Amino acid sequence: MHVKRVLVTGSSRGIGRAIALKLSQSGWQVAIHGTEVGTELQMTRDLLGGACAGVYATDLNHPGSADALIDRALDAGPLHALVNNAGVYQPLSFTESSDREFEDAFQSMFRVNFESPLRLTRRISRYFGANEGGKVLNVASRVGFRGEPGAALYAASKAALINLTRSLAVELAPKGIGIFGIAPGWVDTAMVRDGMEERLPTILESIPLGRMASPEDCAHTAAFLLGDEAAYLSGVVIDINGASYFH
């Protein structure tokens, strides 16, 4: 069987790590990425064992590094898929934040959540188009479809990613390139749990299934989309939110 290789950005923890591990269990060789090769990324590497196909450190707050990241991964072997998971979230009052806070948050969230995935996808799509095609999975968010207070900039960056996904699916389908995404709602990760103790009951009341998603819930859907069973799907962004929101 032909072994496929995938690059998963932001795979040091949370959803990215879960996707990396699930794909390895599905037979993929997985190249992992983090801002730095710290303890958490090394843990992902150790959990992957022989399925780890490279460890890459790049700060995606500098989108100019996107092409270099893809080129480094390709130098080590062919790629058949890219998972744009790396992202940042900074809660921010749209009117009460200082100009400096606003500009810093705006630049950071759009660079990491939108511009870097855009540039990574452009670079890998050129490679896919010159070879046998490939797949790109973008990790978006429920807030890309709906409004939430304190999340205007984050929501806008994810909405941009969602509509990039849809447009590129149409444009790149003739080249054998599938583009799709997942839009998680509340996910039980360390980033979400931090400081959420008081809000947790209210959050759970808003989810008919009665619990947050686990990173593994997201990973199962990602593995399906990247697998052969989803060969006819492109442009879809699948909600993972426990029936908490429809659009």
GUKOLMAR-183381 format. One record per residue: residue number from 0; x, y, z of N, C-alpha, C in turn. Coordinates in pm, 1 decimal. Each point is the difference from the previous one (the first is absolute). Example, Ala and Ser with C-alpha at 12.3 -4.5 7.8 and 13.67 -1.06 7.14 Angstrom:
2
  seq     neast    nnorth       nup    caeast   canorth      caup     ceast    cnorth       cup
    0    1319.0    -569.0     780.0     -89.0     119.0       0.0      90.0     120.0       0.0
    1     -35.0     105.0     -72.0      82.0     119.0       6.0     -77.0     109.0      73.0
END
This chain:
247
  seq     neast    nnorth       nup    caeast   canorth      caup     ceast    cnorth       cup
    0      85.0    -119.9       0.0     -85.0     119.9       0.0      88.2     124.5       0.0
    1     -39.0      98.3     -80.7      75.3     124.6      -9.7     -17.6      80.5     128.4
    2     111.0      29.2      68.0      -5.4      76.0     124.4      -9.8     148.4     -31.8
    3     -94.8      67.0      64.2     -18.5     142.7     -21.9      59.6      79.4     114.9
    4      44.7     121.7     -32.9      65.2      86.2      98.1     -77.2     131.3       9.8
    5     -18.8      48.5     123.3     -78.6     120.3      25.6      77.5      91.7      93.1
    6     -14.5     129.7     -18.9      55.1      99.8      91.2    -115.4      60.1      79.1
    7      10.3      -4.4     133.6    -102.5      56.0      87.9      61.3     116.8      75.8
    8     -47.7     121.7     -26.1      52.9     114.9      72.2     -65.8       9.2     137.7
    9      72.7      59.5      94.7     -53.7      15.5     134.5     -31.3    -132.0      65.8
   10      91.6     -96.9     -12.8     -29.2    -135.5      48.4      68.7     -32.8     131.0
   11      37.3     102.2      77.5      64.9     -26.1     127.9     -99.3     -37.7     110.0
   12    -129.0      30.0     -20.0     -99.2     -30.0     103.4    -140.0       9.6     -60.7
   13    -100.1     -27.6      83.6    -139.6      22.7     -36.1     -45.3     -68.1    -127.2
   14     -76.3      71.9     -80.4     -57.4     -55.7    -122.1     109.5     -45.5     -95.6
   15     104.9      78.2     -14.4     107.3     -36.0     -92.6      67.0    -130.5      36.3
   16      28.2     -16.9     129.8      60.6    -127.1      42.4     -95.0    -116.0     -23.8
   17    -128.1      18.2      33.3     -97.5    -107.3     -19.0     -11.8     -38.7    -146.9
   18       0.4      99.4     -89.2      -6.0     -29.3    -143.7     124.4     -76.5     -43.4
   19     116.4      43.4      45.8     124.0     -68.5     -35.9      -3.8    -146.0      42.9
   20     -44.2     -25.4     123.6      -3.3    -137.3      50.7    -103.6     -84.6     -73.7
   21    -117.8      56.6     -25.4    -103.8     -75.4     -71.0      45.4     -34.8    -141.9
   22      65.1      93.9     -66.5      47.2     -28.3    -135.9     107.8    -107.9       1.0
   23      84.9       1.8     101.2     102.3    -104.8       8.7     -64.7    -137.0      18.0
   24    -109.2      -5.5      76.7     -72.1    -125.5      19.4     -71.0     -44.7    -127.2
   25     -23.8      96.4     -90.2     -65.9     -31.1    -127.5     100.6     -30.5    -110.6
   26     128.1      -8.9      36.7     101.1     -40.5     -96.6      82.2     111.4     -60.8
   27     -24.5     124.7      43.2      76.9     111.4     -53.3     135.6      11.2      69.2
   28      99.1      50.4     -74.3     122.4      50.5      58.2     -23.3     149.3      25.4
   29      30.7      45.7     121.1     -43.2     133.6      42.0     119.8      88.4      33.2
   30      11.3     110.9     -72.2      96.8     104.6      32.4     -69.6     100.3      90.7
   31      66.0      36.7     109.5     -64.2      85.6      99.1      69.9     135.6       7.7
   32     -72.8      97.4      51.5      48.9     137.9       1.8     -40.3      69.9     128.8
   33      87.2      86.4      46.9     -29.8      88.3     111.6      82.4     126.2     -12.9
   34     -30.9      98.1      81.7      76.9     124.0      -3.2     145.6     -26.1      38.5
   35      19.3     -94.7      92.3     133.8     -41.1      39.3      -2.6    -147.8      35.6
   36     117.1     -60.8      -1.8       8.1    -141.3      36.1      14.8      -9.5     151.5
   37    -112.8      20.2      67.8      -1.6      -5.4     144.9     -49.2    -134.7      49.4
   38     -28.2      -4.6     129.8     -39.7    -126.1      62.8    -126.2     -58.9     -61.8
   39     -98.1      86.7     -29.3    -127.9     -50.8     -50.1      13.6     -58.0    -140.4
   40      75.2      67.0     -87.2      18.7     -53.6    -135.0      81.2    -129.0       5.3
   41      97.4      -6.2      88.3      76.9    -122.4      16.3     -88.8    -113.6      50.1
   42     -98.7      33.8      83.2     -93.2    -102.7      47.1     -81.6     -55.9    -116.0
   43     -45.7      89.5     -88.4     -72.3     -46.7    -119.0      88.3     -92.6     -82.3
   44     123.9      38.6     -19.1      94.6     -83.8     -74.9      13.7    -137.2      65.4
   45      13.1      -2.6     131.7      15.5    -127.8      69.9    -125.5     -85.8     -13.1
   46    -116.7      63.1       7.7    -125.4     -75.5     -13.6     -15.9     -57.8    -140.1
   47      49.9      71.0     -99.8      -8.8     -48.6    -137.7      96.2    -115.5     -26.1
   48     111.6       0.3      68.0      97.2    -106.6     -19.8      48.2      -6.0    -143.8
   49      -3.6    -118.6     -56.8      48.8     -19.4    -136.4     -83.5      66.1    -106.3
   50    -119.9      49.4      36.0     -84.5      68.6     -98.7      36.2     146.5     -14.2
   51      93.7      49.5      81.9      41.6     140.0     -11.0      89.4      17.4    -122.3
   52     -40.1      91.3     -87.7      71.3      20.0    -126.4      66.0     136.8      -6.0
   53      39.2      52.0     115.1      68.7     128.5       3.4     -55.7      90.0     107.1
   54      87.2      82.8      56.6     -38.0      97.0     103.2      49.7     136.2     -44.6
   55     -91.8      97.2      -9.4      34.7     130.6     -55.7     -44.2     111.3      94.5
   56      89.2      95.6      21.4     -29.6     115.2      84.3      -1.5     126.2     -85.3
   57    -113.7      67.7      -0.4     -16.1     123.8     -75.6    -103.1      86.5      70.1
   58      28.9     128.9      13.9     -95.1      93.0      59.5     -90.8      53.1    -110.3
   59    -125.0     -48.0      -2.5     -93.2      39.9    -105.3     -56.5     139.3      21.2
   60      42.3      68.1     105.7     -30.3     141.7      12.0      82.0      80.6    -100.0
   61      90.0     -67.6     -68.5      78.4      59.2    -109.4     -35.3     -77.3    -126.7
   62    -107.4      39.1     -69.6     -50.5     -78.8    -112.4     102.4     -21.6    -111.5
   63     102.2      84.6      -5.9     102.5     -20.0    -102.1      75.2    -130.2      16.3
   64     -13.6     -62.2     117.0      67.4    -127.5      23.7     -78.4    -119.4     -53.3
   65    -120.3      23.8     -51.0     -86.3    -110.4     -43.5      61.6     -80.0    -114.4
   66      48.9      67.8    -102.0      60.5     -70.9    -112.4     118.2     -83.6      45.5
   67      81.0      57.4      89.7     117.8     -72.2      48.7     -40.2    -125.0      76.6
   68    -110.1       7.1      76.2     -46.8    -116.4      74.2     -38.1    -112.1     -95.4
   69     -76.4      32.2    -103.0     -38.5    -102.0     -97.8     123.1     -56.1     -70.0
   70      91.4      86.2     -39.5     119.5     -46.0     -71.1      83.6     -92.9      87.0
   71      12.5      32.4     128.2      76.2     -86.7      90.0     -67.6    -136.3      14.1
   72    -132.4       0.3      10.4     -71.9    -126.9      11.4      13.8     -81.7    -128.1
   73      -3.5      66.7    -115.5      12.5     -70.5    -127.7     141.4     -51.7     -22.2
   74      97.9      68.5      53.8     138.1     -47.8     -12.5      17.2    -137.9      62.8
   75     -83.9     -29.8     100.3       9.4    -127.5      70.5     -84.1    -110.1     -64.7
   76     -81.3      35.2     -97.9     -83.0    -100.1     -66.0    -126.6      60.8     -55.8
   77     -75.7     -76.2     -78.7    -123.6      51.9     -59.2    -105.9      27.1     105.9
   78     -89.7      93.2     -30.9    -115.6      27.6      85.3    -127.2     -29.4     -78.5
   79     -97.4     -54.9      68.0    -128.0     -32.4     -62.3    -115.7      77.5      62.2
   80      27.8      66.4     113.3    -104.5      79.3      66.1      64.3     102.3      92.7
   81     -76.0     105.7      25.8      38.6     105.3      93.5    -117.7      26.6      92.0
   82      25.4       7.0     130.4    -102.1      38.7      97.9      40.8     134.2      58.4
   83     -77.5     103.9     -30.4      23.1     133.9      55.8     -75.2      10.6     132.2
   84      66.7     -40.1     106.6     -63.2       1.3     131.5      48.7     114.2      88.4
   85     122.5      44.3     -16.5      56.3     102.3      88.6     -89.8     123.6       2.8
   86     -25.9      49.5     119.7     -85.1     117.7      12.9      20.2      66.9     134.1
   87     -41.8     124.8       8.6       7.0      73.4     126.0    -134.1      68.1      26.0
   88     -33.3      11.8     127.5    -123.3      68.5      40.6      33.1      97.2     111.4
   89     -38.9     125.0     -18.3      17.8     101.9     102.2    -133.6      71.4      21.1
   90     -67.1     -22.7     114.3    -124.9      72.6      25.2      29.4     148.9      10.1
   91     -90.3      79.4     -56.6      29.0     143.0      -8.7    -129.0      80.1     -10.3
   92     -12.1     103.9      81.1    -111.0      92.9     -14.9      25.7      87.2    -123.1
   93     -96.1       5.1     -89.3      19.1      71.8    -125.8      17.1     149.7      22.0
   94     -68.5      54.9     100.6       6.5     144.4      22.8      82.9      39.1     121.5
   95       7.6     -86.5     100.8      66.1      37.7     124.4     149.5     -32.2       2.3
   96      45.8     -83.1     -91.5     142.9     -31.2      -5.0      77.6     122.6     -47.6
   97     125.5       7.7      41.5      83.5     110.7     -46.4      34.2     -19.9    -146.6
   98      41.8     105.5     -66.8      36.9     -10.1    -140.7     113.3     -99.8     -18.7
   99      94.7      -0.8      91.8     112.5     -92.9     -10.1     -47.1    -144.5      15.8
  100     -85.8     -25.3     100.4     -52.7    -134.4      19.3     -78.1     -46.7    -122.5
  101     -81.1      91.3     -54.3     -80.3     -34.5    -116.8      87.9     -35.9    -119.2
  102      99.2      85.0     -29.2      86.2     -24.0    -115.8      80.8    -127.6      16.2
  103      51.3     -24.7     120.1      78.1    -121.4      23.2     -86.0    -124.5     -19.3
  104    -121.3       2.4      54.4     -89.6    -114.7     -13.7     -42.7     -19.3    -145.1
  105     -31.2     109.6     -66.7     -40.1      -7.8    -140.6     109.9     -62.2     -85.4
  106     121.4      50.3      15.5     111.4     -50.3     -79.8      26.9    -146.7      30.7
  107       3.3     -34.9     127.4      32.5    -137.2      38.5    -103.4     -99.8     -49.2
  108    -129.0      28.9      24.5    -102.5     -97.2     -37.2     -14.3     -15.1    -149.7
  109      12.9     108.4     -75.0     -11.5     -15.0    -145.1     124.9     -62.1     -61.3
  110     115.0      27.0      57.0     121.0     -63.4     -52.1      -2.2    -151.1      21.3
  111     -32.0     -42.2     121.9       6.8    -142.8      31.7    -123.0     -75.0     -49.5
  112    -117.8      58.3      16.9    -124.1     -71.3     -30.1     -39.7       4.6    -146.4
  113      47.3     100.1     -72.8     -40.3      11.4    -140.3     116.4      10.3     -98.1
  114      88.3      97.0      20.6     103.6      21.2    -101.2      95.8    -118.4     -11.5
  115      42.4     -55.0     111.1      91.6    -113.9      -7.4     -65.7    -122.4     -64.6
  116    -123.4     -39.5      39.3     -64.8    -110.4     -72.0     -15.5      28.6    -149.4
  117     -32.3     125.0     -34.1     -12.0      36.3    -140.8     131.0     -25.1     -74.0
  118     110.6      45.6      57.6     129.7     -14.3     -66.3      47.5    -145.4      -1.8
  119     -23.2     -72.1     108.6      33.5    -141.9       2.2     -78.7     -76.3    -106.1
  120    -128.3      32.3     -11.4     -85.2     -67.0     -97.3      41.6      34.0    -142.9
  121      35.8     124.8     -24.3      43.5      39.4    -135.3     126.1     -76.3     -40.4
  122      93.9      -9.0      92.7     125.9     -68.5     -30.8     -21.6    -148.6     -21.6
  123     -75.8     -64.4      88.0     -19.9    -144.0     -13.6     -89.1     -32.3    -120.1
  124     -92.3      90.0     -34.7     -87.8     -24.7    -114.4      78.7       2.8    -130.7
  125     101.7      82.4      -7.3      85.7      -2.3    -117.2      70.9    -135.1     -12.4
  126      43.9     -51.2     113.0      64.2    -131.4       1.5    -100.7    -108.7     -36.3
  127    -118.0       2.0      63.0    -101.5    -100.3     -30.5     -37.5       2.7    -148.3
  128     -17.6     120.4     -53.1     -40.9      12.8    -139.5     101.7     -55.4     -97.7
  129     126.8       2.4      37.8     106.3     -51.7     -86.4      22.1    -149.6      20.4
  130     -68.6     -56.9      96.4      15.2    -141.9      29.0    -133.2     -71.7     -17.4
  131     -45.5     -71.8      99.0    -122.5     -78.6     -16.5    -115.6      53.9      83.1
  132       2.3     129.7      28.8    -105.5      58.1      81.8      28.7     -16.0     147.5
  133     -97.2      33.4      83.1      17.3      -9.1     144.1    -117.9      63.2      71.0
  134       9.9       9.5     132.3    -110.2      53.0      79.4      50.7     102.0     101.7
  135     -83.8     100.5      26.7      28.1     100.8     102.1    -119.8       6.7      93.9
  136      26.3     -14.6     129.1    -103.7      11.6     101.9      27.6     123.6      83.8
  137     -96.4      90.5       6.5      11.4     120.6      81.1     -83.8     -14.3     127.0
  138      63.4      26.1     114.2     -73.2      -3.4     127.0     -52.6     140.5      26.5
  139    -130.4      16.8     -19.2     -65.0     130.1      18.4     -61.6       4.5     139.2
  140    -119.8      53.9      12.6     -65.6      11.7     130.1    -147.1      32.4     -20.4
  141     -80.6     -39.2      98.2    -142.4      35.2      -1.2     -18.0     151.0     -12.6
  142      88.4      78.2      61.1     -18.0     144.9      -3.5      26.2      58.0    -137.8
  143      53.8     -79.4     -91.5      11.4      46.2    -137.3    -134.5      10.4     -69.0
  144    -102.4     -62.4      60.9    -135.9       3.6     -54.3     -94.9      86.0      82.4
  145      39.2      36.0     122.6     -92.9      70.6      87.5      76.0     102.7      83.0
  146     -72.3      94.5      54.5      63.2     102.8      80.7       8.2     -38.4     146.0
  147     108.5      41.8      64.3      14.2     -18.3     143.9      70.7     121.4      57.0
  148     -44.5      51.9     114.0      62.6     119.4      56.8     145.6     -25.8      37.3
  149      81.4     100.4     -23.1     141.1     -11.8      33.7      82.0     -78.6     -98.6
  150     -62.9     -45.6    -109.2      69.3     -87.5     -95.1      -9.4      51.1    -143.1
  151     -22.9     129.8     -17.6     -22.5      52.4    -135.1     118.4     -27.6     -93.3
  152     120.9      24.6      47.3     116.8     -17.9     -86.4      25.6    -147.8     -27.4
  153     -12.4     -81.8     103.1      17.9    -144.2     -17.9    -105.2     -55.5     -96.3
  154    -125.0      39.5      19.5    -108.1     -47.3     -86.0      23.5      42.6    -144.4
  155      45.7     123.2     -19.9      24.5      48.1    -135.3     112.6     -78.4     -66.7
  156     104.6     -32.9      76.2     111.3     -76.1     -58.5     -44.7    -140.8     -38.8
  157     -85.8     -60.6      79.9     -47.8    -134.3     -30.9    -103.6       1.6    -112.4
  158     -81.2     105.9      -6.9     -93.1      13.0    -112.2      76.3      13.9    -131.0
  159     108.8      74.3       3.6      83.4      12.1    -119.9      55.9    -135.8     -40.6
  160      42.3     -79.7      97.8      53.9    -132.9     -29.7    -107.0     -91.3     -58.3
  161    -121.0       9.2      53.3    -109.9     -82.0     -51.8     -29.4      33.5    -146.2
  162      -5.5     126.8     -31.8     -33.3      37.4    -137.1     117.2     -19.1     -95.1
  163     122.3       5.8      50.1     114.5     -41.4     -79.5     -13.1    -147.8     -36.1
  164     -38.4     -80.3      97.8     -19.1    -143.4     -21.0     -99.2     -26.4    -112.4
  165    -112.7      67.5       4.0    -104.2     -22.4     -99.8      44.1      43.1    -140.2
  166      62.4     116.6      -7.5      41.3      50.4    -131.4     109.0     -86.5     -61.3
  167      97.9     -40.1      82.0     109.0     -81.6     -53.8     -47.8    -139.6     -37.9
  168    -100.9     -50.9      70.0     -54.4    -130.8     -37.4     -49.4       1.5    -143.7
  169     -66.1     107.8     -38.5     -51.1      12.1    -136.6     115.1      19.4     -99.0
  170      92.3      87.7      35.0     109.2      32.9     -91.8      98.5    -114.9     -21.0
  171      25.2     -76.8     105.4     106.9     -99.1      -7.0     -47.7    -142.2     -26.1
  172    -130.3     -22.7      -0.2     -51.4    -134.4     -26.5      50.9     -58.9    -131.5
  173       6.6      78.5    -109.1      51.0     -58.4    -124.7     144.8     -47.4       7.7
  174      72.5      44.9     100.0     139.2     -42.0      18.3      12.3    -121.5      92.1
  175    -114.3     -54.3      42.4       2.7    -114.7      89.9      30.1      36.4     143.8
  176     -32.1     124.1      38.0      29.0      47.8     135.0    -131.2      19.8      75.8
  177     -14.0     -67.5     112.3    -118.0      14.9      85.1      29.1      95.5     114.2
  178     -91.1      92.4      23.1      14.8      98.6     107.9    -125.8      -5.8      85.7
  179      17.0     -17.5     129.3    -117.2      -4.2      87.7      40.9      37.0     141.3
  180     -97.8       2.8      91.0      32.6      44.6     134.8     -90.2     -60.3     104.4
  181      35.1      27.3     124.2     -85.6     -31.7     112.6     -18.7     128.9      79.8
  182    -115.8      11.6      63.4     -31.9     119.7      77.8     -41.5     -41.6     140.5
  183      97.1     -23.6      87.4     -34.1     -40.3     137.3     -66.2     112.8      77.1
  184     -88.2     -38.3      91.6     -50.7      93.5      98.7      91.9      -5.6     121.0
  185     -58.1     -15.1     119.5      82.8     -12.5     119.9      70.3    -134.7      -0.1
  186     131.3       2.4      16.8      79.4    -122.8       4.5      75.5      -3.5     132.1
  187      -1.0    -114.5      64.4      62.4     -14.6     130.7     151.7     -12.2     -14.9
  188      66.6     113.5      -6.2     145.2       5.8      -8.1      52.3      84.5     116.3
  189     130.3      -7.6      22.4      60.4      78.1     107.7     -21.7     148.7     -21.9
  190       4.5      45.1    -126.6     -17.9     141.3     -31.2    -140.2      46.6      38.6
  191    -100.6     -85.7     -21.9    -138.2      36.2      32.4     -24.7      -8.8     150.5
  192      53.3    -103.9      64.5     -25.7     -19.6     142.7      59.3     110.9      85.3
  193     108.1      59.6     -44.9      67.6     102.0      79.0     -91.2     120.8      21.1
  194     -42.1      20.8     122.9     -82.6     114.7      33.9    -147.0     -15.4     -31.5
  195     -44.2    -123.2     -36.6    -138.9     -20.7     -40.2     -86.2     -65.0     108.6
  196      54.3     -19.5     118.5     -74.0     -73.1     103.5    -137.4      62.3      27.1
  197      -4.2     132.5       9.8    -126.7      66.3      32.2    -100.0      -7.8    -114.3
  198      49.4      -1.1    -122.8     -89.3      -1.2    -116.3     -43.3    -139.5     -40.6
  199      65.9    -103.4      52.1     -24.6    -135.4     -47.8    -146.4     -42.5       7.3
  200     -72.6      22.4     111.2    -141.0     -41.7       2.1     -82.6      66.1    -110.3
  201      23.5     128.6     -23.1     -74.8      69.9    -105.0      35.0     -55.4    -137.1
  202     127.2     -28.0     -20.3      43.3     -57.1    -128.3     -67.6    -134.3     -24.0
  203      -0.5     -85.3     100.7     -57.7    -133.5     -16.5    -151.2       7.0     -22.0
  204     -66.2      96.9      63.0    -144.5      16.6     -20.9     -31.9      36.3    -144.6
  205      94.3      61.2     -68.8     -23.5      41.7    -138.6      24.6    -111.8    -100.7
  206      46.3    -116.1      47.4      33.6    -111.0     -89.3     -97.3    -114.4      24.7
  207     -90.4     -29.3     -92.4     -98.1    -105.4      21.7      59.8    -136.4      34.9
  208     116.9     -31.7     -51.9      62.9    -127.4      33.8      57.4      -1.4     141.3
  209       6.9     116.7      65.1      35.4       5.5     140.6     147.0      -4.9      33.1
  210      85.8      10.5     -99.6     143.8       1.4      25.2      69.9      76.3    -111.6
  211     121.4      46.1      30.8      83.2      55.5    -105.1      48.5    -113.1     -91.2
  212      40.7      36.6    -120.6      67.2     -96.6     -85.9     134.9     -33.4      61.0
  213      48.4    -117.8     -26.7     137.4     -34.5      34.1      86.5      25.5    -123.4
  214     129.8      18.6      17.8      87.4      10.4    -117.2     -15.4    -121.2     -92.3
  215     -26.5    -115.2      59.8     -14.8    -122.0     -80.4    -125.4       5.2     -87.7
  216    -106.9      65.3      48.2    -118.6      18.1     -84.5      37.8      72.9    -128.4
  217      82.0     102.6      14.2      45.2      76.0    -116.6      90.3     -85.4     -88.1
  218      85.9     -79.1      62.6      95.1     -81.5     -74.4     -69.1    -106.7     -83.7
  219    -106.8     -60.2      52.7     -71.3    -102.3     -76.0     -56.8      58.2    -129.8
  220     -57.3     119.8      10.0     -55.9      63.8    -119.6     110.4      37.8     -97.4
  221     110.9      50.1      51.9     113.0      35.5     -86.1      51.7    -121.7     -74.9
  222      13.2    -112.0      70.4      50.6    -121.6     -64.2     -94.8     -47.5    -109.3
  223    -130.2      11.8      24.4     -98.0     -36.7    -103.5      17.4      86.3    -124.5
  224      11.3     130.6      18.3      11.6      90.2    -114.4     127.5     -24.2     -79.1
  225     106.7     -37.4      68.4     126.4     -25.0     -68.1       8.8    -140.3     -58.3
  226     -96.4     -84.1      33.0       2.9    -138.4     -46.3     -65.6     -19.4    -135.6
  227      14.8    -118.8     -52.5     -55.5     -32.7    -131.9    -151.9       2.9      -0.9
  228     -62.3     -23.4     116.4    -146.9      -2.5       4.4     -60.5     135.8     -33.7
  229      76.7     107.6      14.8     -49.5     135.1     -26.8      52.8      54.0    -132.9
  230      30.4     -89.0     -92.7      62.7      40.8    -125.6     -86.1      96.8     -81.0
  231    -131.4      -6.3      17.1     -88.6      86.0     -79.9     -36.4     128.8      73.0
  232      49.2      17.9     120.9     -31.9     120.3      76.3     107.1     106.3     -20.6
  233     -42.6     121.0     -23.3      91.3     114.3      -0.5     -82.9     125.4      22.4
  234      56.9      94.8      72.8     -69.8     124.5      28.5     -89.1      -4.3     122.0
  235     -16.6    -118.5      60.2     -84.5     -10.6     118.5      78.0      42.4     124.0
  236     -70.1      62.3      93.4      55.9      31.4     131.5     -95.2     -61.9     101.3
  237      44.6    -104.9      67.2     -87.6     -79.6      86.0      -1.7      55.9     142.2
  238    -121.0      25.3      50.7     -16.4      48.7     136.8      22.9    -113.4      99.6
  239      71.6      31.0     106.8      20.7     -94.9     109.7     -35.5      75.4     128.0
  240    -131.4       3.8      31.7     -42.0      87.3     109.2    -110.8     -56.4      87.5
  241     -25.2    -130.5      -8.1     -99.5     -60.4      89.1    -139.6      52.2     -16.9
  242     -34.5      41.8    -123.1    -133.6      52.9     -32.6     -26.4     135.7      64.0
  243     106.7      73.7      30.4     -17.0     130.4      64.8     -24.2     114.0     -96.2
  244      22.3     -23.2    -129.4     -16.3     107.4     -96.4     -16.8     -58.1    -139.4
  245     -94.2      58.8     -77.0     -21.9     -40.0    -139.4      -3.3     124.1     -87.6
  246      32.3     -17.1    -126.6       1.7     114.4     -92.1     -37.5     -46.9    -140.1
END
